Amino acid sequence: MTTVPEILSVSIKKAFALAQKDSLIPGSKISDAAVERPQNPEHGDYASSLPLKLAKPLKKNPMEIANVLAQYLKEDEILDDVVVAKPGFLNFILSKNWLQNQVDQILAEPENYGVTNVGKGKRFQVEYISANPTGRLHVAHARGAVIGSTLASVLKSSGFEVEQEYYLNDAGSQIDKFNRSLMTRYMQSLGNNIDMPEDSYPGEDVRAVAEKIRDSSHNRYDTSNPKEISELGKVGIDLMIEGIKEDIESLKIHFDSWFSEKSLFENGQFEKCMALLKEMGFVSDKDGATWLLNTKLGEEKDNVLIRSNGTPTYFSTDIAYHYNKFVQRKFDTVIDIWGADHQGQVPRLKSAMKMLGSDPKNLEMILVQMVRFKKGETTEKLSKREGNVVPLIELVNEIGPDACRFMFLSRSHETQLDFDLDLAKKQSSENPVYYIQYGHARICSILDLATEKKIDYSKGLVTMLGHESERQLINKILELPSIINAIADTYEVHHLPHYSLELATSFHNFYQNCRVISENEGDLELSKARLKLCEAAKLSLARCLDLMGMSKPEKM
């Protein structure tokens, strides 16, 4: 689906070419027509700053350039008017007839509405959450989870081939630590009075797994036998992963693949990757450890790959894992969604990818800032260290997956989020989740009433949609493809809930000002036209809710 800015860009370039042909503008080429939505609606439906950008290369006054282009653009059928504004802006008023006709265009191909092709089939991988399988997920994981799944949905809608992956850190010291913790909990569940080790996972989720193993097995594990301790650990990890999947599904998230860190060692990919780096001269042994020479590529310091005790670092397995993504599985772009505390790892991992022949620009990291939860007058940051971590599934059960998803999406990932638990549970227009979903439910009720009254609006005349509220609603509906493309370009998914709220507001405003189904028989044709507009608005709201992973209630 072609966006309005794309259509206007074509018109501007055509006007520019005609002006050059008539010798009113010097010869030059333009790649970006700089079309955007103005913040102030008084400045038109759309605006372009192109004349300002052309002033220097063309050595002409931007107002003069703008006036020349406006002469040609005013003849375009998509526009009712073009206003030149200082210091050189072109402000566009979209044609009333063109806007009305877009309602029919949307309804003619409802399945394609909000679907674009900027991705052109490029293979993207989005990896997120990837928490250690040593405990159930907690609310700190939720923000990145919702951002990742929503971004994947938008990228798919933009024409990318997308795979969502969960990376299981099922190798290394944290697994040994889990095995010790589980063994102790298992022994306690059998009545043994022993204390947890100092360096352990003391959480209730580990206790629950131990008790589940005790209750489901007729045989008892011999905790003095290392092999049986290892087997107990494997069973425990599998059960913990089952719990993690339950947590994920509670947020309406489904991964395409689960990648095991352990597999990197079992299939030799880790060794192969380390050997390649050594062969290229990027590895050195010193102080008993193996180092990656990041300083060779301009980084501030080198980084340990293999510790002096022979165990790999997280950094080394990350390198092998990303080598697998780019070289083995040949993704065009990889997007990792990490917590903000991983910021220091970004440049060194990009540096390692460059060493291995992959373009570091194709590795994107989205660093998600922390969440503070507000309940009443109290606001607090949740952390394991403070002992106030809330299991993810408890939050979902308290306020529902839709409220969770919307709230976590509502702010840029670059800013700290204050999550208002009281607001998320309100059943009123104060709650943006309720307000948006109520808009969808209200439209469904209107369309159901039309069916009940046997009103066939399929041939309704959209030319009757002349009220300003109708015009504003059509204009807002048409923004969705641009929003999708913008998110696919910037990965800033918070624009989607903002747009959804604006769309719902525009619909509610239309509903207040324009009676859709009138009791007056003389208004039947106008009702048919407005029912068409309602259906188009429903399509747009439904698409937004789908992309955000939220339900589309038909009654509320």
Secondary structure, DSSP 4 states (H G I P E B T S, - for coil): ---HHHHHHHHHHHHHHHHHHTTSS-S---S---EE--SSGGG-SEEE-HHHHHHHHHTS-HHHHHHHHHHHHTT-TTEEEEEEETTTEEEEEE-HHHHHHHHHHHHHSGGGTT---SSTT-EEEEE-----TTS--BGGGHHHHHHHHHHHHHHHHTT-EEEEEEEE--SSHHHHHHHHHHHHHHHHHTT---PPPSSS---HHHHHHHHHHHHH-SSPP-TT-HHHHHHHHHHHHHHHHHHHHHHHHHTT---SEEEEHHHHHHTTHHHHHHHHHHHTT-EEEETTEEEE-GGGGT-SS-EEEE-TTSPBPHHHHHHHHHHIIIIIS--SEEEEEEEGGGTTHHHHHHHHHHHTT--GGGEEEEEEPPEEEEETTEEEE--TTTT---BHHHHHHHH-HHHHHHHHHSS-TTS-EEEEHHHHH--STTSHHHHHHHHHHHHHHHHHHHHHTT---TT--GGG--SHHHHHHHHHHTTHHHHHHHHHHH--TTHHHHHHHHHHHHHHHHHHHS-SS-S-GGGHHHHHHHHHHHHHHHHHHHHHHHHTT----S--
